[in-house]
Amino acid sequence: MKLSVIFSVYNSPDWMEHVIWGYAAQTEKDFEIVIADDGSTPETRQRIDMLRERTGLQITHVWQEDNGFQKTRILNKAILATRGDYLLFSDGDCIPRNDFVATHLTYREPGYFLSGGYFKLPMKTSEAVSTEDILNGNVFRLDWLRNNGLPLSPKVLKLTARGFWSKLLNGMTTTRATWNGHNASGWKADIVAANGFDNRMQYGGEDRELGERLFNKGIRSKQIRYSAVVVHLDHSRGYVSEEAWRRNDEIRAITRKERRTVTPDGLAQLDNQTSPVE
């Protein structure tokens, strides 16, 4: 298997369904999906079962009990469930363009991880998306988006740039190529060597911290934000906490100061409690 896609979910089955149909439309078919479920209700499992049958995709559902925002812990459990030697990370609210998986495979290279971005849709546009719009590519077409409430801005270049222009913009952007949880990929061996994500971290830079440890280990990054495209569906963020941000900032400061390459609380420190894998 060329690649394993990992994306996180929490009680948003409609948005998750859109995302899964996005992967069903991929031009590259040799991949699996591992869903990292941070405590959703049974409705999410039922929807996954239905979509596994309808799409024919290889989908593994890794679940843990709801104990607040514990995304890093469930991502580590998902990593352990993967079969591919290359891992692509995204979120359950990010619909991939049909060349998304193929693009990550094309740009992968030993000694590097890949850094992509996303294009945010307003709520009105997000709610207008249908399965058909995903399968026929409407959700990535500027005319359809404009007709469904998207304001015009220079950021639409993330959707419209192709070929030479996307490569040029990747090289010109001033945005640093960091590990972005909604659109990043790397070699499983590198991620395991870094001990995965830090289990102590909640929302706020928890994905960037993994990237910082990879940098400390000598892994470099490539910018592909104009080549690997996802659209982000709008939603509320009730899990944001100033206390969590402060704690995460402290952990990241230590990672940078001590040039840590391995977290002291990651994959190897997962508790013995097993999570259902389906």
C-alpha positions as CSV (number, residue, x, y, z in Angstrom):
1,M,0.0,0.0,0.0
2,K,1.5,3.3,-1.1
3,L,-0.1,5.6,1.5
4,S,-2.3,5.8,4.6
5,V,-4.6,8.8,5.1
6,I,-5.3,9.7,8.7
7,F,-8.0,12.3,9.5
8,S,-9.5,13.2,12.9
9,V,-13.3,13.5,13.6
10,Y,-15.6,14.5,16.5
11,N,-19.4,14.4,16.2
12,S,-19.6,15.9,12.7
13,P,-20.9,13.0,10.6
14,D,-22.2,15.2,7.8
15,W,-18.9,17.0,7.3
16,M,-17.1,13.7,7.6
17,E,-19.3,12.2,4.9
18,H,-18.3,15.0,2.5
19,V,-14.6,14.3,3.3
20,I,-15.0,10.6,2.6
21,W,-16.7,11.2,-0.7
22,G,-13.7,13.5,-1.5
23,Y,-11.4,10.5,-1.0
24,A,-13.7,8.3,-3.1
25,A,-13.1,10.7,-6.0
26,Q,-9.3,10.5,-5.9
27,T,-7.4,9.7,-9.1
28,E,-4.9,7.6,-7.0
29,K,-6.6,4.6,-5.6
30,D,-3.8,2.8,-3.7
31,F,-4.4,4.1,-0.2
32,E,-6.3,3.4,3.0
33,I,-8.1,5.7,5.4
34,V,-7.7,5.5,9.1
35,I,-10.3,7.7,10.9
36,A,-9.0,9.0,14.3
37,D,-12.3,9.5,16.3
38,D,-11.9,11.5,19.5
39,G,-15.1,10.2,21.2
40,S,-17.9,10.6,18.8
41,T,-21.4,9.1,19.4
42,P,-22.5,5.8,17.6
43,E,-23.9,7.9,14.8
44,T,-20.4,8.5,13.4
45,R,-19.6,4.7,13.4
46,Q,-22.9,4.0,11.7
47,R,-22.2,6.6,9.0
48,I,-18.7,5.1,8.5
49,D,-20.1,1.6,8.1
50,M,-22.5,2.9,5.4
51,L,-19.8,4.9,3.5
52,R,-17.4,2.0,3.6
53,E,-20.0,-0.1,1.8
54,R,-21.0,2.6,-0.7
55,T,-17.6,3.9,-1.6
56,G,-15.6,0.7,-1.5
57,L,-12.8,2.5,0.3
58,Q,-10.6,0.8,2.8
59,I,-11.6,2.5,6.0
60,T,-10.5,1.7,9.6
61,H,-12.3,3.4,12.4
62,V,-10.2,4.0,15.6
63,W,-12.2,5.4,18.5
64,Q,-11.6,6.4,22.1
65,E,-13.9,7.6,24.8
66,D,-14.8,11.3,25.0
67,N,-12.5,12.8,27.6
68,G,-12.3,16.4,26.3
69,F,-10.0,17.4,23.4
70,Q,-7.5,14.5,23.1
71,K,-6.7,14.7,19.4
72,T,-3.0,13.9,19.8
73,R,-3.7,10.7,21.7
74,I,-6.2,9.4,19.1
75,L,-3.9,10.4,16.2
76,N,-1.2,8.3,17.9
77,K,-3.6,5.3,18.1
78,A,-4.4,5.8,14.4
79,I,-0.8,5.8,13.5
80,L,-0.4,2.4,15.1
81,A,-3.3,1.1,13.0
82,T,-1.8,2.2,9.6
83,R,-0.4,-0.2,7.1
84,G,1.3,2.2,4.7
85,D,4.9,3.4,5.1
86,Y,3.9,7.0,4.1
87,L,1.3,8.9,6.2
88,L,-0.9,11.8,5.0
89,F,-2.7,13.8,7.8
90,S,-5.8,15.9,7.4
91,D,-9.0,16.7,9.3
92,G,-12.6,15.5,9.1
93,D,-13.8,18.9,7.8
94,C,-11.3,19.2,4.9
95,I,-12.6,17.9,1.5
96,P,-9.6,16.9,-0.7
97,R,-9.4,17.8,-4.4
98,N,-9.3,14.7,-6.6
99,D,-5.5,14.9,-7.1
100,F,-4.8,15.4,-3.4
101,V,-3.4,11.9,-2.6
102,A,-1.5,11.7,-6.0
103,T,0.1,15.1,-5.3
104,H,1.4,14.0,-1.9
105,L,2.8,10.9,-3.4
106,T,4.4,12.8,-6.3
107,Y,6.2,15.2,-4.0
108,R,7.3,12.8,-1.2
109,E,11.0,12.4,-0.8
110,P,13.2,10.7,1.9
111,G,14.4,13.2,4.5
112,Y,11.4,15.6,4.0
113,F,7.9,16.1,5.1
114,L,5.3,18.0,3.0
115,S,3.4,21.1,4.2
116,G,0.1,22.0,2.6
117,G,-2.7,24.5,3.5
118,Y,-6.4,24.8,3.1
119,F,-9.0,27.1,1.6
120,K,-11.7,28.1,4.1
121,L,-15.3,28.2,3.0
122,P,-17.9,30.3,4.8
123,M,-20.8,28.6,6.5
124,K,-23.2,29.5,3.7
125,T,-21.0,27.9,1.1
126,S,-20.2,24.9,3.3
127,E,-23.9,24.1,3.7
128,A,-24.5,24.3,0.0
129,V,-22.1,21.4,-0.7
130,S,-23.6,18.1,-1.9
131,T,-22.1,14.7,-2.7
132,E,-22.6,15.5,-6.4
133,D,-20.7,18.8,-6.0
134,I,-17.8,16.8,-4.5
135,L,-17.7,14.0,-7.1
136,N,-18.0,16.4,-10.1
137,G,-15.5,18.9,-8.7
138,N,-17.8,21.8,-8.3
139,V,-16.6,22.5,-4.8
140,F,-13.2,23.5,-6.2
141,R,-14.6,25.6,-9.0
142,L,-14.5,29.4,-8.5
143,D,-17.8,30.0,-10.4
144,W,-19.7,27.5,-8.3
145,L,-18.2,28.8,-5.1
146,R,-19.0,32.4,-6.0
147,N,-22.6,31.5,-6.9
148,N,-22.9,29.9,-3.4
149,G,-21.7,32.8,-1.2
150,L,-17.9,32.8,-1.4
151,P,-16.5,36.4,-1.3
152,L,-13.8,37.0,-3.9
153,S,-10.2,37.4,-2.5
154,P,-6.6,36.8,-3.6
155,K,-6.7,33.5,-1.6
156,V,-8.6,31.9,-4.4
157,L,-5.2,31.3,-6.1
158,K,-5.0,28.2,-3.8
159,L,-7.8,26.8,-5.9
160,T,-7.1,28.2,-9.4
161,A,-3.3,27.8,-9.7
162,R,-2.2,24.7,-11.6
163,G,1.0,23.3,-13.1
164,F,3.8,25.8,-13.5
165,W,1.8,28.5,-11.6
166,S,1.2,26.3,-8.5
167,K,4.9,25.4,-8.4
168,L,5.9,29.1,-8.7
169,L,3.5,30.1,-5.9
170,N,4.8,27.3,-3.7
171,G,8.3,28.9,-4.1
172,M,7.1,32.5,-3.7
173,T,4.9,32.2,-0.6
174,T,6.2,33.7,2.6
175,T,4.3,31.2,4.6
176,R,6.7,28.8,6.4
177,A,6.4,25.1,5.5
178,T,5.4,23.8,8.9
179,W,3.6,20.6,9.9
180,N,-0.1,21.5,9.5
181,G,-2.5,19.0,10.8
182,H,-5.1,19.7,8.1
183,N,-2.7,19.0,5.3
184,A,0.7,17.4,5.9
185,S,2.5,14.1,5.1
186,G,5.6,12.3,6.1
187,W,7.3,9.0,6.3
188,K,5.9,6.7,9.0
189,A,9.4,5.8,10.1
190,D,10.3,9.4,10.8
191,I,7.1,10.0,12.7
192,V,7.5,6.9,14.8
193,A,11.2,7.8,15.5
194,A,9.9,11.2,16.9
195,N,7.5,9.2,19.1
196,G,4.5,10.6,17.3
197,F,2.4,13.4,18.7
198,D,2.7,14.7,22.2
199,N,-0.2,13.2,24.3
200,R,-0.1,16.1,26.8
201,M,-1.1,18.7,24.2
202,Q,-4.6,19.8,23.5
203,Y,-5.8,22.3,20.9
204,G,-3.2,24.9,19.8
205,G,-0.1,24.2,17.9
206,E,0.0,20.5,18.7
207,D,0.6,19.6,15.1
208,R,3.4,22.2,14.7
209,E,5.2,20.8,17.7
210,L,5.6,17.4,15.9
211,G,7.1,19.3,12.9
212,E,9.5,21.2,15.2
213,R,10.8,17.9,16.5
214,L,11.2,16.6,12.9
215,F,13.2,19.7,12.1
216,N,15.4,19.2,15.1
217,K,16.1,15.7,13.8
218,G,17.2,17.1,10.5
219,I,14.1,16.4,8.5
220,R,13.4,19.2,6.1
221,S,10.0,20.4,4.7
222,K,8.6,21.1,1.2
223,Q,5.9,23.7,0.6
224,I,3.0,22.4,-1.5
225,R,0.1,24.7,-0.3
226,Y,-0.8,25.6,-4.0
227,S,-0.5,22.0,-5.3
228,A,-2.2,19.8,-2.6
229,V,-5.7,21.4,-2.2
230,V,-8.4,20.9,0.4
231,V,-11.4,23.1,1.1
232,H,-12.2,23.6,4.8
233,L,-15.9,23.4,5.9
234,D,-16.9,25.9,8.5
235,H,-17.8,25.0,12.1
236,S,-17.6,26.3,15.6
237,R,-14.6,25.6,17.9
238,G,-16.0,25.1,21.4
239,Y,-12.8,23.3,22.4
240,V,-10.5,26.3,22.2
241,S,-9.0,27.1,25.6
242,E,-6.5,29.8,26.6
243,E,-5.1,27.5,29.3
244,A,-4.4,24.8,26.7
245,W,-2.7,27.3,24.4
246,R,-0.4,28.4,27.3
247,R,0.5,24.8,28.1
248,N,1.2,24.0,24.5
249,D,3.3,27.1,24.1
250,E,5.4,26.0,27.1
251,I,5.9,22.5,25.6
252,R,6.9,23.9,22.2
253,A,9.3,26.4,23.9
254,I,11.1,23.4,25.6
255,T,11.1,21.5,22.3
256,R,12.9,24.4,20.6
257,K,15.2,25.3,23.4
258,E,16.4,21.7,24.1
259,R,16.2,20.8,20.4
260,R,14.1,17.7,21.3
261,T,13.6,15.1,18.6
262,V,11.4,12.8,20.7
263,T,8.5,13.6,22.9
264,P,8.6,12.1,26.4
265,D,4.8,11.3,26.1
266,G,3.8,10.0,22.8
267,L,3.3,6.7,20.9
268,A,5.4,4.6,23.2
269,Q,3.5,5.9,26.3
270,L,0.0,5.2,25.2
271,D,-1.9,3.4,28.1
272,N,-2.9,-0.2,27.9
273,Q,-6.6,0.7,27.3
274,T,-7.4,-0.6,23.9
275,S,-9.5,1.5,21.4
276,P,-12.0,-0.2,19.2
277,V,-10.6,-0.7,15.6
278,E,-13.1,-1.5,12.9
